[in-house]
Amino acid sequence: MSQAFVKESEEQWLHEVAPTMNALIVYLSRENNGIRVYEKNNYLHPKTGILVHTMSNGMNYGIDKDGKWEIVD
């Protein structure tokens, strides 16, 4: 669906998603045009100690010190 047809109130940013795996999966699947995104792997980041979740969309996500989701390199 084009962004032109999405109500502004329906937009959500990654940092606004609740810090739970289920909320992340729902958000990423919605952003992926309804195609389910799932966790492929997880590990502790060697420098930060953040639990990193490798998702099926090819991206890595973690929860920052403020309890918000972020993309991790």
N, C-alpha and C positions, 0 to 999 in steps of 0.2 A: 504494500500500500504506500502510496506517495505521502511524503511528509505534509503535503498541502492538505491532505484529508484527515490528518491527525489533530485532534484538539490539543491546544497547548497544555492543558491540564493533564493530559495523558502521557506527556513526555516524562521520562525518568532517566537520570544519569546514574552511572555505575556507583558513584560515591553515595547515592541516596538509597541504594539497595540495602536491606537489612543484612547484617553480618552473619548469615547462615548459608550453608551450602544449598539448601532447597531454594531460598530466595535468589541466589546467584543463578542457579539452573533455570528457574522460571524467567528471570530477566534476560539471560543470554539466549534462551530458546525464542523468546519474543523478538529479540533483536535479530535473530537468525531466520526471520520469516516463518516462525512456527516449527522449524525443524529442531528437534530435541538436541540439546547440547548436554554432554555428560562428562563426568570427571574421569580422566584416563589414568592419572597418577597424582601422587602428592609427595612432597619432601620438604625438609627444613632447609631454608636458604642458608648457605654456608657463612655468609657475612653478616646477615641481619637476624638470623634465627626465626624469621617469619615462616609460617607454614604456607607453602606454595602449592596451589592446585593447578595441575596441567589439565586443560579442558579439551574436548574434542574439536573445538573451533581453532585449535592451534595456539591459543594464548595461555599465559600463566597469570594467575590471580592470587592475591594475598590480602590479608586484613592489616591495615597500617596501625600505627600506635594510637590513632584516634578512633579505632574500631570501624573504619570505613574500608570498603573494597577498593583495591587498586590493581593496576596491571603491573606485573613484576617482570623484570628482564632476566 
